[in-house]
Amino acid sequence: MSRHAAVTPDAIRTTVLAMLAEAGDTAPASDARFRRIVSVRKLRARLGAGDPATLSRHLNAIEAELVHAGLAGFAVPDVPPAIAAQMRALWEAAVATQLEGIVQLRRETEAMVETATEAQRNAGLKVELLRVELTDVRSQLSARDAELAVARAAFEAAEKRAAVVENTLGQLQTQLKNAETATAESARRHASGLAAERARYDGLSKQLLRETAHQRETFQTERVRLETELARAAERLAAFESLRDRLLNELAEERNSRQHAAAEAAALATVVEQQRQTLALVGTATAKKQAAGGRRPARGATRTTPAAASTSSRRAR
């Protein structure tokens, strides 16, 4: 809806004239020719927005101006076509300018008529409003007269009540004097009680100050004791930390010695395993020789081979 309001009559007229100029026929000779060049659907697509009913109404007005007003069929006999085309274009431009002036004048006249009609309507409304206001003023005057009568009656009643109030005022003044006397007596009693409370407060304040001083001394003594204990605790903590560092160093040394011993044990186990394998090979070779040589291997069994001697020496180590 907001886009429809953006399409103005001037924009519609400019778009229609541009579409006729693009078609090469700025003054169609007939309604059919005009509708073939310009239609509501083409105009709405060209504008990109607009109410179809509004576009149709403006299009009918433009068609009446261009076709029905006689802006067509200009031709001059015995004139070359080029000159005739130029003359036709000049004539169309002049007529279009004249039609623009006529349309503008018509719009201004319609605007003036609408302004005058609106002014007349506003004047009538103002007259009616003044009449209504006059009626309201008359009603207000009548109401004020009635209120004035009521006010006079109320004033007379108020005078009577004022006399009664004066009598009551005398009585209230007497009561006020009595109340002032009672208030003065109460203030005196209050002052004496306040003095007694102030004396008691001063005594309590002195006692509180003495107790506060005693508590302050006690707190100071306790603070000194706690500071002494804190210093001793700090010394013990420093001793514990030094002991912890020494134990950590000893533990690290013990861990290193254990790792070194484990490495030596692993190396020794490897050497023992190698000697065991060598001894097994030597025993196997000796058994084979005994099986193959009979007595000769038996006599040579008492002899010690170099490999066996080296194995024995390693075991001894």
C-alpha positions as MATLAB code, in Angstrom:
seq = 'MSRHAAVTPDAIRTTVLAMLAEAGDTAPASDARFRRIVSVRKLRARLGAGDPATLSRHLNAIEAELVHAGLAGFAVPDVPPAIAAQMRALWEAAVATQLEGIVQLRRETEAMVETATEAQRNAGLKVELLRVELTDVRSQLSARDAELAVARAAFEAAEKRAAVVENTLGQLQTQLKNAETATAESARRHASGLAAERARYDGLSKQLLRETAHQRETFQTERVRLETELARAAERLAAFESLRDRLLNELAEERNSRQHAAAEAAALATVVEQQRQTLALVGTATAKKQAAGGRRPARGATRTTPAAASTSSRRAR';
ca = [
       0.000    0.000    0.000;
       2.835    2.439    0.736;
       4.368    1.776   -2.707;
       1.048    2.613   -4.406;
       1.045    6.020   -2.717;
       4.521    6.736   -4.156;
       3.204    6.687   -7.783;
       2.157   10.259   -8.606;
       0.087   11.452  -11.619;
       3.140   13.294  -12.996;
       5.176   10.084  -12.867;
       2.374    8.202  -14.664;
       2.114   10.856  -17.401;
       5.899   10.988  -17.910;
       6.100    7.198  -18.165;
       3.233    7.049  -20.730;
       4.843    9.745  -22.916;
       8.193    7.922  -22.688;
       6.555    4.627  -23.779;
       4.871    6.389  -26.776;
       8.169    8.030  -27.760;
       9.993    4.694  -27.582;
       7.326    3.172  -29.872;
       7.867    6.017  -32.386;
       4.250    7.112  -32.159;
       3.932   10.035  -29.753;
       0.395   10.793  -31.041;
      -1.529    7.539  -31.737;
      -4.195    7.921  -34.387;
      -6.721    5.704  -32.591;
      -7.632    4.226  -29.229;
      -6.602    0.746  -30.391;
      -3.153    1.985  -31.369;
      -2.789    3.752  -28.005;
      -3.843    0.627  -26.080;
      -1.424   -1.552  -28.061;
       1.457    0.712  -27.074;
       0.372    1.487  -23.514;
      -1.717   -0.735  -21.241;
      -2.313   -0.916  -17.508;
      -0.181   -4.038  -17.216;
       2.736   -2.516  -19.189;
       2.486    0.761  -17.280;
       2.460   -1.016  -13.881;
       5.445   -3.158  -14.914;
       7.291   -0.022  -16.060;
       6.567    1.859  -12.840;
       7.171   -1.157  -10.602;
       4.177   -0.308   -8.402;
       0.732    1.269   -8.457;
      -2.930    0.461   -7.994;
      -4.454   -0.937  -11.246;
      -7.640    1.092  -10.791;
      -5.708    4.342  -10.270;
      -3.433    3.598  -13.234;
      -6.449    2.866  -15.450;
      -8.125    6.150  -14.464;
      -5.028    8.227  -15.230;
      -4.426    6.286  -18.448;
      -7.958    7.060  -19.675;
      -7.401   10.779  -19.019;
      -4.090   10.780  -20.910;
      -5.687    8.862  -23.792;
      -8.461   11.467  -24.028;
      -5.871   14.237  -24.120;
      -3.671   12.641  -26.820;
      -6.183   10.853  -29.028;
      -9.618   12.461  -28.550;
      -8.258   16.036  -28.500;
      -6.980   15.705  -32.058;
      -3.249   15.262  -31.492;
      -2.945   12.964  -34.525;
      -3.066   12.801  -38.301;
      -0.874   15.780  -39.094;
       0.172   15.625  -42.767;
       1.043   18.220  -45.398;
       0.517   17.362  -49.102;
       3.361   17.717  -51.608;
       5.986   17.912  -48.818;
       9.006   15.574  -48.640;
       8.635   12.872  -45.996;
      11.698   14.053  -44.018;
      10.439   17.633  -43.832;
       6.937   16.363  -43.031;
       8.345   14.221  -40.204;
      10.230   17.224  -38.793;
       7.154   19.435  -39.066;
       5.086   16.680  -37.451;
       7.570   16.419  -34.573;
       7.561   20.232  -34.144;
       3.785   20.307  -34.183;
       3.548   17.448  -31.684;
       5.984   19.214  -29.369;
       4.021   22.473  -29.577;
       0.715   20.726  -29.021;
       2.174   18.651  -26.156;
       3.442   21.854  -24.538;
       0.032   23.465  -24.982;
      -1.684   20.397  -23.539;
       0.713   20.461  -20.606;
      -0.286   24.088  -19.969;
      -3.961   23.217  -20.272;
      -3.616   20.265  -17.948;
      -1.643   22.398  -15.475;
      -4.262   25.138  -15.660;
      -7.009   22.565  -15.146;
      -5.180   21.158  -12.123;
      -4.713   24.645  -10.666;
      -8.395   25.403  -11.258;
      -9.436   22.132   -9.624;
      -7.099   22.891   -6.713;
      -8.610   26.377   -6.335;
     -12.130   24.914   -6.473;
     -11.196   22.312   -3.875;
      -9.627   25.057   -1.711;
     -12.723   27.231   -1.980;
     -14.965   24.257   -1.233;
     -12.843   23.342    1.733;
     -12.900   26.950    2.969;
     -16.702   27.066    2.607;
     -17.000   23.771    4.422;
     -14.695   25.035    7.175;
     -16.722   28.256    7.455;
     -19.935   26.244    7.802;
     -18.300   24.087   10.422;
     -17.093   27.183   12.290;
     -20.626   28.639   12.239;
     -22.034   25.399   13.567;
     -19.311   25.312   16.184;
     -20.085   28.897   17.231;
     -23.758   28.024   17.491;
     -22.941   25.038   19.669;
     -20.642   27.204   21.781;
     -23.361   29.865   22.125;
     -25.786   27.204   23.272;
     -23.199   25.929   25.748;
     -22.587   29.464   27.049;
     -26.296   30.002   27.569;
     -26.505   26.682   29.397;
     -23.499   27.644   31.516;
     -25.091   31.019   32.383;
     -28.263   29.279   33.479;
     -26.243   26.828   35.515;
     -24.246   29.685   37.091;
     -27.447   31.506   38.037;
     -28.674   28.364   39.740;
     -25.291   27.932   41.419;
     -25.376   31.562   42.580;
     -28.755   31.018   44.192;
     -27.464   27.885   45.856;
     -24.332   29.773   46.969;
     -26.444   32.537   48.553;
     -28.419   29.958   50.484;
     -25.199   28.244   51.501;
     -23.752   31.618   52.619;
     -26.709   32.263   54.894;
     -26.348   28.775   56.334;
     -22.597   29.387   56.739;
     -23.263   32.580   58.731;
     -25.412   30.583   61.112;
     -22.734   27.929   61.403;
     -20.122   30.649   61.992;
     -21.982   31.817   65.096;
     -22.029   28.259   66.387;
     -18.333   27.924   65.556;
     -17.500   31.101   67.538;
     -19.135   29.613   70.618;
     -17.255   26.387   70.051;
     -14.040   28.383   69.580;
     -14.398   29.960   73.041;
     -14.763   26.537   74.559;
     -11.775   25.249   72.611;
      -9.615   28.166   73.773;
     -10.428   27.311   77.387;
      -9.502   23.699   76.711;
      -6.307   24.898   75.006;
      -5.237   26.857   78.100;
      -5.813   23.796   80.255;
      -3.846   21.677   77.789;
      -0.957   24.189   77.788;
      -0.809   24.035   81.598;
      -0.760   20.233   81.496;
       1.908   20.321   78.771;
       4.137   22.625   80.824;
       3.853   20.277   83.825;
       4.634   17.287   81.571;
       7.648   19.116   80.117;
       8.973   19.822   83.627;
       8.609   16.155   84.564;
      10.251   15.145   81.315;
      13.196   17.494   81.959;
      13.757   16.069   85.425;
      13.542   12.501   84.096;
      15.926   13.396   81.269;
      18.443   14.782   83.780;
      18.274   11.555   85.799;
      18.721    9.459   82.641;
      21.649   11.629   81.583;
      23.362   11.123   84.957;
      22.817    7.368   84.692;
      24.143    7.461   81.130;
      27.283    9.291   82.256;
      27.930    6.618   84.901;
      27.437    3.830   82.367;
      29.690    5.632   79.927;
      32.527    5.842   82.485;
      32.089    2.160   83.336;
      32.150    1.275   79.640;
      35.350    3.271   79.170;
      37.024    1.422   82.075;
      35.954   -1.951   80.685;
      37.122   -0.947   77.224;
      40.538    0.061   78.562;
      40.842   -3.261   80.437;
      39.865   -5.202   77.304;
      42.352   -3.195   75.267;
      45.177   -4.090   77.682;
      44.119   -7.735   77.631;
      44.050   -7.681   73.832;
      47.499   -6.096   73.701;
      48.915   -8.769   76.014;
      47.306  -11.543   73.992;
      48.605   -9.989   70.807;
      52.182   -9.963   72.135;
      51.850  -13.615   73.201;
      50.471  -14.606   69.792;
      53.241  -12.736   68.000;
      55.818  -14.609   70.120;
      54.189  -17.955   69.311;
      54.011  -16.978   65.665;
      57.761  -16.236   65.633;
      58.466  -19.629   67.283;
      56.210  -21.349   64.774;
      58.057  -19.590   61.947;
      61.388  -20.855   63.351;
      60.051  -24.409   63.637;
      58.667  -24.154   60.109;
      62.068  -23.027   58.816;
      63.725  -25.970   60.622;
      61.150  -28.380   59.159;
      61.746  -26.975   55.695;
      65.520  -27.411   56.006;
      64.958  -30.981   57.280;
      62.626  -31.637   54.367;
      65.216  -30.347   51.880;
      67.925  -32.553   53.456;
      65.663  -35.612   53.371;
      64.742  -34.868   49.762;
      68.448  -34.694   48.848;
      69.175  -37.971   50.638;
      66.192  -39.570   48.924;
      67.451  -38.388   45.553;
      70.932  -39.815   46.271;
      69.397  -43.114   47.426;
      67.255  -43.242   44.270;
      70.316  -42.645   42.084;
      72.315  -45.365   43.902;
      69.406  -47.810   43.496;
      69.152  -47.031   39.808;
      72.939  -47.581   39.430;
      72.752  -50.907   41.327;
      69.783  -52.004   39.179;
      71.761  -51.187   36.037;
      74.779  -53.209   37.283;
      72.510  -56.146   38.219;
      70.953  -56.103   34.754;
      74.425  -56.071   33.144;
      75.595  -58.930   35.388;
      72.467  -60.956   34.550;
      73.209  -60.455   30.856;
      76.807  -61.674   31.308;
      75.643  -64.705   33.317;
      73.105  -65.603   30.625;
      75.786  -65.366   27.930;
      78.146  -67.620   29.958;
      75.326  -70.091   30.550;
      74.638  -70.279   26.813;
      78.362  -70.737   26.112;
      78.591  -73.514   28.731;
      75.586  -75.251   27.204;
      77.228  -75.130   23.761;
      80.491  -76.509   25.180;
      78.639  -79.337   26.972;
      76.772  -80.244   23.780;
      80.019  -80.314   21.771;
      81.718  -82.483   24.411;
      78.850  -84.983   24.440;
      79.038  -85.298   20.673;
      82.764  -85.934   20.780;
      82.399  -88.616   23.478;
      79.701  -90.337   21.477;
      81.893  -90.343   18.347;
      85.370  -91.283   19.837;
      84.705  -93.982   22.489;
      87.606  -94.154   24.998;
      89.458  -91.220   23.568;
      86.859  -88.772   24.610;
      86.808  -90.368   28.061;
      90.520  -89.757   28.496;
      90.260  -86.272   27.207;
      87.354  -85.499   29.477;
      89.731  -84.662   32.255;
      91.246  -81.924   30.114;
      89.857  -78.407   30.445;
      89.079  -76.474   27.255;
      89.905  -72.804   26.959;
      86.195  -71.954   26.710;
      85.410  -73.863   29.903;
      88.307  -72.199   31.655;
      87.061  -68.761   30.658;
      83.531  -69.681   31.812;
      84.866  -70.888   35.170;
      86.846  -67.693   35.620;
      83.779  -65.574   34.813;
      81.707  -67.543   37.324;
      84.391  -67.031   39.922;
      84.276  -63.334   39.308;
];
